[in-house]
Amino acid sequence: MSEDTHGTELTRRRMLQGAGAALAVAAGTVVIGVAGPGGGAATAADPGASESFDETFQGRRIQGRPISGGSHQHGGAGTGYEVRIDGDELHMMRNADGTWISVVNHYQTFATPRALARAAVNDLQGATLVPVATA
């Protein structure tokens, strides 16, 4: 490769990184704007983060329940939450601000595990949830 080609690739890489950062900021602005007044983040006291649910959403069975201890410490400090789609566990975790993210879409946050499960069903578009390999 010549010097010019290498220099151009580096410039493209930097441009793409900058575009990615700008997109992330823009997406954050949209999420904040959609929340509007009174649309604060979920907290530990939020009933949506501590209640169980079991429902059919778009033909898929979604279930969620608080858990404590064990190997499923999604949410931190020995307590967390478990979500299942058609019986398969949806790997998820709680952010420091109380919102939730999942392996299906880890770029978008959700106020409650139920909202996260419904969004995962939408994103899966009928596909089967594949377990996360932990080795």
MARZAMAR-348314 format. One record per atom (N, C-alpha, C): x negated, y, z negated; atom name; residue in one letter. Coordinates in Angstrom, 1 decimal, padded with zeros to 4 digits, always signed. Each point is the difference from the previous one (the first is absolute). Layout:
N
[[X, Y, Z], "CA", "A"]
...
END
This chain:
135
[[-000.8, -001.2, +000.0], "N", "M"]
[[+000.8, +001.2, +000.0], "CA", "M"]
[[-000.9, +001.2, +000.0], "C", "M"]
[[+000.5, +001.0, +000.7], "N", "S"]
[[-000.8, +001.3, +000.0], "CA", "S"]
[[+000.4, +000.8, -001.2], "C", "S"]
[[-000.8, +001.1, -000.3], "N", "E"]
[[+000.3, +000.9, -001.1], "CA", "E"]
[[+001.3, +000.6, +000.2], "C", "E"]
[[+000.4, +000.4, +001.2], "N", "D"]
[[+001.3, +000.7, +000.2], "CA", "D"]
[[+001.2, -000.9, -000.3], "C", "D"]
[[-000.1, -001.2, +000.4], "N", "T"]
[[+001.1, -001.0, -000.3], "CA", "T"]
[[+000.2, -000.2, -001.5], "C", "T"]
[[-001.2, -000.2, -000.7], "N", "H"]
[[+000.1, -000.2, -001.4], "CA", "H"]
[[+000.6, +001.3, -000.7], "C", "H"]
[[-000.5, +001.1, +000.4], "N", "G"]
[[+000.5, +001.3, -000.6], "CA", "G"]
[[+001.5, +000.1, +000.3], "C", "G"]
[[+000.5, -000.3, +001.1], "N", "T"]
[[+001.4, +000.1, +000.3], "CA", "T"]
[[+000.8, -001.0, -000.8], "C", "T"]
[[-000.4, -001.2, -000.2], "N", "E"]
[[+000.7, -001.0, -000.9], "CA", "E"]
[[+000.1, +000.6, -001.4], "C", "E"]
[[-001.1, +000.5, -000.5], "N", "L"]
[[+000.1, +000.6, -001.4], "CA", "L"]
[[+001.0, +001.1, +000.0], "C", "L"]
[[+000.0, +000.8, +001.0], "N", "T"]
[[+001.0, +001.1, +000.0], "CA", "T"]
[[+001.4, -000.5, +000.0], "C", "T"]
[[+000.3, -001.0, +000.8], "N", "R"]
[[+001.3, -000.6, +000.1], "CA", "R"]
[[+000.4, -000.6, -001.3], "C", "R"]
[[-001.0, -000.7, -000.7], "N", "R"]
[[+000.3, -000.6, -001.3], "CA", "R"]
[[+000.4, +001.1, -001.0], "C", "R"]
[[-000.8, +001.1, +000.0], "N", "R"]
[[+000.3, +001.1, -000.9], "CA", "R"]
[[+001.4, +000.6, +000.3], "C", "R"]
[[+000.3, +000.1, +001.3], "N", "M"]
[[+001.3, +000.6, +000.4], "CA", "M"]
[[+001.1, -000.9, -000.5], "C", "M"]
[[-000.1, -001.3, +000.2], "N", "L"]
[[+001.0, -001.0, -000.5], "CA", "L"]
[[+000.2, +000.1, -001.5], "C", "L"]
[[-001.2, +000.0, -000.7], "N", "Q"]
[[+000.1, +000.1, -001.4], "CA", "Q"]
[[+000.7, +001.3, -000.5], "C", "Q"]
[[-000.3, +001.1, +000.7], "N", "G"]
[[+000.7, +001.3, -000.3], "CA", "G"]
[[+001.5, -000.1, +000.3], "C", "G"]
[[+000.3, -000.6, +001.1], "N", "A"]
[[+001.4, -000.2, +000.4], "CA", "A"]
[[+000.8, -000.8, -001.0], "C", "A"]
[[-000.7, -001.1, -000.5], "N", "G"]
[[+000.6, -000.9, -001.0], "CA", "G"]
[[+000.3, +000.8, -001.3], "C", "G"]
[[-001.0, +000.8, -000.4], "N", "A"]
[[+000.2, +000.7, -001.2], "CA", "A"]
[[+001.1, +001.1, +000.1], "C", "A"]
[[+000.1, +000.6, +001.2], "N", "A"]
[[+001.0, +001.0, +000.2], "CA", "A"]
[[+001.4, -000.7, +000.0], "C", "A"]
[[+000.1, -001.2, +000.6], "N", "L"]
[[+001.2, -000.7, +000.1], "CA", "L"]
[[+000.5, -000.4, -001.4], "C", "L"]
[[-001.0, -000.4, -000.9], "N", "A"]
[[+000.3, -000.4, -001.4], "CA", "A"]
[[+000.6, +001.2, -000.7], "C", "A"]
[[-000.6, +001.1, +000.2], "N", "V"]
[[+000.4, +001.3, -000.7], "CA", "V"]
[[+001.4, +000.3, +000.5], "C", "V"]
[[+000.2, -000.1, +001.3], "N", "A"]
[[+001.4, +000.3, +000.6], "CA", "A"]
[[+001.0, -000.9, -000.5], "C", "A"]
[[-000.3, -001.3, -000.1], "N", "A"]
[[+000.9, -001.0, -000.5], "CA", "A"]
[[+000.4, +000.3, -001.5], "C", "A"]
[[-001.0, +000.4, -000.8], "N", "G"]
[[+000.2, +000.4, -001.4], "CA", "G"]
[[+000.9, +001.1, -000.1], "C", "G"]
[[-000.1, +001.0, +000.9], "N", "T"]
[[+000.8, +001.2, +000.0], "CA", "T"]
[[+001.5, -000.4, +000.3], "C", "T"]
[[+000.2, -000.9, +001.0], "N", "V"]
[[+001.3, -000.4, +000.4], "CA", "V"]
[[+000.7, -000.7, -001.2], "C", "V"]
[[-000.8, -000.9, -000.7], "N", "V"]
[[+000.6, -000.8, -001.1], "CA", "V"]
[[+000.4, +001.0, -001.1], "C", "V"]
[[-000.9, +001.0, -000.3], "N", "I"]
[[+000.4, +001.0, -001.0], "CA", "I"]
[[+001.2, +000.8, +000.4], "C", "I"]
[[+000.1, +000.4, +001.2], "N", "G"]
[[+001.1, +000.7, +000.5], "CA", "G"]
[[+001.3, -000.7, +000.0], "C", "G"]
[[+000.0, -001.3, +000.2], "N", "V"]
[[+001.2, -000.8, +000.0], "CA", "V"]
[[+000.5, -000.2, -001.4], "C", "V"]
[[-000.9, -000.1, -001.0], "N", "A"]
[[+000.4, -000.2, -001.4], "CA", "A"]
[[+000.8, +001.2, -000.4], "C", "A"]
[[-000.4, +001.2, +000.3], "N", "G"]
[[+000.7, +001.2, -000.3], "CA", "G"]
[[+000.0, +000.3, -001.5], "C", "G"]
[[+000.8, +001.0, -000.4], "N", "P"]
[[+000.1, +000.3, -001.5], "CA", "P"]
[[+000.7, -001.2, -000.7], "C", "P"]
[[-000.6, -000.3, -001.1], "N", "G"]
[[+000.6, -001.1, -000.8], "CA", "G"]
[[-000.3, -001.4, +000.5], "C", "G"]
[[-000.8, -000.1, +001.0], "N", "G"]
[[-000.4, -001.3, +000.6], "CA", "G"]
[[-001.3, -000.5, -000.5], "C", "G"]
[[-000.2, +000.1, -001.3], "N", "G"]
[[-001.3, -000.3, -000.6], "CA", "G"]
[[-000.4, -001.5, +000.1], "C", "G"]
[[-001.2, -000.3, -000.3], "N", "A"]
[[-000.5, -001.4, +000.1], "CA", "A"]
[[+000.6, -000.8, -001.1], "C", "A"]
[[+000.0, -001.3, +000.2], "N", "A"]
[[+000.5, -000.9, -001.0], "CA", "A"]
[[-000.9, +000.0, -001.2], "C", "A"]
[[+000.5, -000.2, -001.2], "N", "T"]
[[-000.8, -000.1, -001.2], "CA", "T"]
[[+000.2, -001.3, -000.7], "C", "T"]
[[-000.7, -000.3, -001.0], "N", "A"]
[[+000.2, -001.3, -000.8], "CA", "A"]
[[+001.4, +000.0, -000.6], "C", "A"]
[[+000.6, +001.1, -000.2], "N", "A"]
[[+001.3, +000.1, -000.6], "CA", "A"]
[[+001.1, -000.2, +001.1], "C", "A"]
[[-000.4, +000.1, +001.2], "N", "D"]
[[+001.0, -000.1, +001.1], "CA", "D"]
[[+000.7, -001.4, +000.0], "C", "D"]
[[+001.3, +000.0, -000.1], "N", "P"]
[[+000.7, -001.3, +000.0], "CA", "P"]
[[-000.2, -000.8, +001.2], "C", "P"]
[[-000.2, +000.6, +001.1], "N", "G"]
[[-000.3, -000.7, +001.3], "CA", "G"]
[[-001.2, -000.8, -000.1], "C", "G"]
[[-001.0, +000.3, -000.9], "N", "A"]
[[-001.2, -000.7, -000.1], "CA", "A"]
[[+000.0, -001.0, -001.1], "C", "A"]
[[+001.1, -000.1, -000.7], "N", "S"]
[[+000.1, -001.0, -001.1], "CA", "S"]
[[+001.2, -000.9, +000.1], "C", "S"]
[[+000.8, +000.2, +001.0], "N", "E"]
[[+001.2, -000.9, +000.1], "CA", "E"]
[[-000.3, -001.1, +001.0], "C", "E"]
[[+000.7, -001.1, -000.1], "N", "S"]
[[+000.0, -001.1, +000.9], "CA", "S"]
[[+001.0, +000.2, +001.1], "C", "S"]
[[-000.2, -000.5, +001.2], "N", "F"]
[[+001.0, +000.0, +001.1], "CA", "F"]
[[-000.1, -001.3, +000.7], "C", "F"]
[[+001.1, -000.3, +000.6], "N", "D"]
[[+000.1, -001.2, +000.9], "CA", "D"]
[[+001.1, +000.3, +001.0], "C", "D"]
[[-000.3, +000.2, +001.2], "N", "E"]
[[+000.9, +000.4, +001.0], "CA", "E"]
[[-000.4, -000.5, +001.4], "C", "E"]
[[+001.0, +000.1, +000.9], "N", "T"]
[[-000.3, -000.3, +001.4], "CA", "T"]
[[+000.0, +001.3, +000.7], "C", "T"]
[[-001.2, +000.3, +000.7], "N", "F"]
[[-000.2, +001.2, +000.8], "CA", "F"]
[[-000.3, -000.4, +001.4], "C", "F"]
[[+000.7, +000.5, +000.9], "N", "Q"]
[[-000.2, -000.3, +001.5], "CA", "Q"]
[[-000.2, -001.5, +000.2], "C", "Q"]
[[+000.8, -000.9, -000.7], "N", "G"]
[[-000.1, -001.4, +000.2], "CA", "G"]
[[-001.1, -000.7, -000.7], "C", "G"]
[[-000.8, +000.8, -000.8], "N", "R"]
[[-001.1, -000.6, -000.8], "CA", "R"]
[[+000.3, +000.1, -001.5], "C", "R"]
[[-000.4, -001.0, -000.7], "N", "R"]
[[+000.2, +000.0, -001.5], "CA", "R"]
[[-001.2, +000.7, -000.6], "C", "R"]
[[+000.3, +001.1, -000.7], "N", "I"]
[[-001.1, +000.7, -000.7], "CA", "I"]
[[+000.3, -000.1, -001.5], "C", "I"]
[[-001.0, -000.3, -000.8], "N", "Q"]
[[+000.1, -000.1, -001.4], "CA", "Q"]
[[-001.2, +000.8, -000.7], "C", "Q"]
[[+000.3, +000.6, -001.1], "N", "G"]
[[-001.0, +000.7, -000.7], "CA", "G"]
[[+000.2, -000.2, -001.5], "C", "G"]
[[-001.0, +000.0, -000.8], "N", "R"]
[[+000.1, -000.1, -001.4], "CA", "R"]
[[-001.3, +000.4, -000.7], "C", "R"]
[[+000.2, +000.6, -001.2], "N", "P"]
[[-001.2, +000.4, -000.7], "CA", "P"]
[[-000.7, -001.3, -000.6], "C", "P"]
[[-001.3, +000.1, +000.0], "N", "I"]
[[-000.8, -001.1, -000.6], "CA", "I"]
[[-001.0, +000.5, -001.0], "C", "I"]
[[-000.5, -000.8, -000.8], "N", "S"]
[[-001.0, +000.4, -000.9], "CA", "S"]
[[-001.0, -001.2, -000.2], "C", "S"]
[[-001.3, +000.4, -000.1], "N", "G"]
[[-001.0, -001.0, -000.2], "CA", "G"]
[[-000.2, -000.8, +001.3], "C", "G"]
[[-000.7, -001.1, -000.2], "N", "G"]
[[-000.3, -001.0, +001.1], "CA", "G"]
[[-000.9, +000.6, +001.1], "C", "G"]
[[+000.0, -000.6, +001.1], "N", "S"]
[[-000.9, +000.4, +001.1], "CA", "S"]
[[+000.7, +001.1, +000.9], "C", "S"]
[[+001.2, +000.3, -000.2], "N", "H"]
[[+000.7, +001.0, +000.8], "CA", "H"]
[[+000.0, +001.3, -000.7], "C", "H"]
[[-001.1, +000.7, -000.1], "N", "Q"]
[[+000.0, +001.2, -000.7], "CA", "Q"]
[[+000.0, +001.2, +000.9], "C", "Q"]
[[+001.1, +000.0, +000.9], "N", "H"]
[[+000.2, +001.1, +000.9], "CA", "H"]
[[+000.6, +001.1, -000.8], "C", "H"]
[[-000.7, +001.1, -000.2], "N", "G"]
[[+000.6, +001.1, -000.7], "CA", "G"]
[[-000.9, +000.3, -001.3], "C", "G"]
[[-000.9, -000.8, -000.3], "N", "G"]
[[-001.0, +000.3, -001.0], "CA", "G"]
[[+000.4, -000.5, -001.4], "C", "G"]
[[-001.1, +000.0, -000.9], "N", "A"]
[[+000.1, -000.2, -001.4], "CA", "A"]
[[+000.9, -001.2, -000.5], "C", "A"]
[[+000.0, -001.1, +000.8], "N", "G"]
[[+000.7, -001.1, -000.5], "CA", "G"]
[[+001.5, +000.0, +000.3], "C", "G"]
[[+000.5, +001.0, +000.6], "N", "T"]
[[+001.4, +000.1, +000.5], "CA", "T"]
[[+000.0, +000.3, +001.4], "C", "T"]
[[+001.1, -000.3, +000.7], "N", "G"]
[[+000.1, +000.3, +001.4], "CA", "G"]
[[+001.3, -000.4, +000.5], "C", "G"]
[[+000.0, -000.3, +001.3], "N", "Y"]
[[+001.3, -000.2, +000.7], "CA", "Y"]
[[-000.3, -001.0, +001.1], "C", "Y"]
[[+001.0, -000.9, +000.2], "N", "E"]
[[-000.2, -001.0, +001.1], "CA", "E"]
[[+001.2, +000.2, +000.9], "C", "E"]
[[-000.3, +000.0, +001.3], "N", "V"]
[[+001.0, +000.1, +001.1], "CA", "V"]
[[-000.2, -001.2, +000.9], "C", "V"]
[[+001.2, -000.6, +000.4], "N", "R"]
[[-000.1, -001.2, +000.9], "CA", "R"]
[[+001.0, +000.3, +001.1], "C", "R"]
[[-000.4, -000.4, +001.2], "N", "I"]
[[+000.8, +000.1, +001.2], "CA", "I"]
[[+000.2, -001.4, +000.5], "C", "I"]
[[+001.2, -000.5, +000.0], "N", "D"]
[[+000.4, -001.4, +000.4], "CA", "D"]
[[-000.9, -001.0, -000.8], "C", "D"]
[[-000.2, +000.3, -001.3], "N", "G"]
[[-000.8, -000.9, -000.8], "CA", "G"]
[[-001.5, +000.2, +000.0], "C", "G"]
[[-000.5, +000.7, +000.9], "N", "D"]
[[-001.5, +000.3, +000.1], "CA", "D"]
[[-000.4, +001.3, -000.6], "C", "D"]
[[-001.0, -000.1, -000.8], "N", "E"]
[[-000.5, +001.2, -000.8], "CA", "E"]
[[-000.5, +001.1, +001.0], "C", "E"]
[[+000.5, +001.2, -000.3], "N", "L"]
[[-000.5, +001.2, +000.7], "CA", "L"]
[[-001.1, +000.6, -000.8], "C", "L"]
[[-001.3, +000.0, +000.4], "N", "H"]
[[-001.1, +000.5, -000.8], "CA", "H"]
[[+000.2, +001.5, +000.0], "C", "H"]
[[+000.1, +000.6, -001.2], "N", "M"]
[[+000.2, +001.4, -000.2], "CA", "M"]
[[-000.8, +000.5, -001.2], "C", "M"]
[[-000.1, +001.3, -000.1], "N", "M"]
[[-000.6, +000.6, -001.2], "CA", "M"]
[[+000.6, +001.4, -000.3], "C", "M"]
[[-000.2, +000.4, -001.2], "N", "R"]
[[+000.5, +001.3, -000.4], "CA", "R"]
[[-001.1, +001.0, +000.0], "C", "R"]
[[+000.2, +001.1, +000.6], "N", "N"]
[[-001.0, +001.1, +000.0], "CA", "N"]
[[+000.0, +000.8, -001.3], "C", "N"]
[[-001.0, +000.8, -000.2], "N", "A"]
[[-000.1, +000.8, -001.2], "CA", "A"]
[[+001.1, +000.9, -000.2], "C", "A"]
[[+000.6, +000.5, +001.1], "N", "D"]
[[+001.2, +000.9, -000.2], "CA", "D"]
[[+001.3, -000.7, -000.2], "C", "D"]
[[+000.0, -001.3, -000.1], "N", "G"]
[[+001.2, -000.7, -000.3], "CA", "G"]
[[+000.7, -000.6, +001.3], "C", "G"]
[[-000.5, +000.4, +001.2], "N", "T"]
[[+000.6, -000.5, +001.2], "CA", "T"]
[[-000.6, -001.4, +000.3], "C", "T"]
[[+000.6, -000.7, +001.0], "N", "W"]
[[-000.4, -001.4, +000.3], "CA", "W"]
[[-000.4, +000.0, +001.5], "C", "W"]
[[-001.0, -000.9, +000.2], "N", "I"]
[[-000.4, -000.4, +001.4], "CA", "I"]
[[+000.0, -001.5, +000.1], "C", "I"]
[[+000.1, -000.4, +001.3], "N", "S"]
[[-000.1, -001.5, +000.2], "CA", "S"]
[[-001.0, -000.3, +001.1], "C", "S"]
[[-000.3, -001.2, +000.2], "N", "V"]
[[-000.9, -000.5, +001.0], "CA", "V"]
[[+000.6, +000.2, +001.4], "C", "V"]
[[+001.3, +000.0, +000.1], "N", "V"]
[[+000.7, +000.2, +001.3], "CA", "V"]
[[-000.3, +001.4, +000.5], "C", "V"]
[[+000.1, +001.0, -000.9], "N", "N"]
[[-000.2, +001.3, +000.5], "CA", "N"]
[[-000.7, +000.8, -001.2], "C", "N"]
[[-001.3, +000.0, +000.0], "N", "H"]
[[-000.7, +000.6, -001.2], "CA", "H"]
[[-000.3, +001.4, +000.3], "C", "H"]
[[+000.6, +000.6, +001.0], "N", "Y"]
[[-000.2, +001.5, +000.3], "CA", "Y"]
[[+001.2, +000.8, -000.5], "C", "Y"]
[[+001.1, -000.7, -000.4], "N", "Q"]
[[+001.2, +000.7, -000.4], "CA", "Q"]
[[+000.3, -000.4, -001.4], "C", "Q"]
[[+000.4, +001.0, -000.8], "N", "T"]
[[+000.3, -000.3, -001.4], "CA", "T"]
[[+001.5, +000.0, -000.2], "C", "T"]
[[+000.5, -000.7, -001.0], "N", "F"]
[[+001.4, -000.1, -000.3], "CA", "F"]
[[+000.2, +000.2, -001.5], "C", "F"]
[[+001.1, +000.6, -000.3], "N", "A"]
[[+000.3, +000.4, -001.4], "CA", "A"]
[[+000.4, -001.3, -000.9], "C", "A"]
[[+000.6, -001.0, +000.6], "N", "T"]
[[+000.4, -001.2, -000.7], "CA", "T"]
[[-000.4, -001.2, +000.7], "C", "T"]
[[-000.1, -001.1, -000.7], "N", "P"]
[[-000.3, -001.3, +000.7], "CA", "P"]
[[+001.1, -000.4, +000.9], "C", "P"]
[[+001.3, +000.3, -000.3], "N", "R"]
[[+001.1, -000.3, +000.9], "CA", "R"]
[[-000.2, +000.7, +001.4], "C", "R"]
[[-000.3, +001.3, -000.1], "N", "A"]
[[-000.3, +000.8, +001.2], "CA", "A"]
[[-001.1, -000.6, +000.8], "C", "A"]
[[-001.1, -000.4, -000.7], "N", "L"]
[[-001.1, -000.6, +000.6], "CA", "L"]
[[+000.4, -001.3, +000.7], "C", "L"]
[[+000.8, -000.9, -000.6], "N", "A"]
[[+000.4, -001.2, +000.6], "CA", "A"]
[[+000.8, +000.2, +001.2], "C", "A"]
[[+000.9, +000.9, +000.0], "N", "R"]
[[+000.9, +000.3, +001.1], "CA", "R"]
[[-000.9, +000.5, +001.2], "C", "R"]
[[-000.9, +000.9, -000.3], "N", "A"]
[[-000.9, +000.5, +001.1], "CA", "A"]
[[-000.9, -001.1, +000.6], "C", "A"]
[[-000.4, -001.0, -000.9], "N", "A"]
[[-000.8, -001.1, +000.5], "CA", "A"]
[[+000.9, -000.8, +001.0], "C", "A"]
[[+001.2, -000.3, -000.4], "N", "V"]
[[+000.9, -000.7, +000.9], "CA", "V"]
[[+000.1, +000.7, +001.4], "C", "V"]
[[+000.2, +001.3, -000.1], "N", "N"]
[[+000.1, +000.8, +001.3], "CA", "N"]
[[-001.3, -000.1, +000.8], "C", "N"]
[[-001.2, +000.1, -000.7], "N", "D"]
[[-001.3, -000.1, +000.7], "CA", "D"]
[[-000.2, -001.4, +000.6], "C", "D"]
[[+000.4, -001.0, -000.7], "N", "L"]
[[-000.2, -001.4, +000.4], "CA", "L"]
[[+000.8, -000.3, +001.3], "C", "L"]
[[+001.1, +000.7, +000.2], "N", "Q"]
[[+000.8, -000.2, +001.2], "CA", "Q"]
[[+000.3, -001.5, +000.3], "C", "Q"]
[[+000.4, -000.7, -001.0], "N", "G"]
[[+000.3, -001.4, +000.1], "CA", "G"]
[[-001.1, -001.0, -000.1], "C", "G"]
[[-001.3, +000.5, -000.1], "N", "A"]
[[-001.1, -000.9, -000.1], "CA", "A"]
[[+000.0, -000.6, -001.4], "C", "A"]
[[-000.7, -001.1, -000.2], "N", "T"]
[[-000.1, -000.7, -001.3], "CA", "T"]
[[-001.1, +000.7, -000.7], "C", "T"]
[[+000.1, +000.2, -001.3], "N", "L"]
[[-001.0, +000.6, -000.9], "CA", "L"]
[[-001.1, -001.1, -000.2], "C", "L"]
[[-001.2, +000.3, +000.3], "N", "V"]
[[-001.1, -000.9, -000.1], "CA", "V"]
[[-000.7, +000.3, -001.4], "C", "V"]
[[-000.3, -001.0, -000.8], "N", "P"]
[[-000.6, +000.2, -001.3], "CA", "P"]
[[-001.4, +000.6, +000.2], "C", "P"]
[[-000.4, +000.9, -000.9], "N", "V"]
[[-001.3, +000.6, +000.0], "CA", "V"]
[[-001.0, -001.0, -000.5], "C", "V"]
[[-001.1, -000.2, +000.7], "N", "A"]
[[-001.1, -001.0, -000.4], "CA", "A"]
[[-000.8, +000.6, -001.1], "C", "A"]
[[-000.1, -000.7, -001.1], "N", "T"]
[[-000.8, +000.5, -001.1], "CA", "T"]
[[-001.0, -001.1, -000.3], "C", "T"]
[[-001.3, +000.3, +000.3], "N", "A"]
[[-001.0, -000.9, -000.2], "CA", "A"]
[[-001.2, +000.6, -000.6], "C", "A"]
END
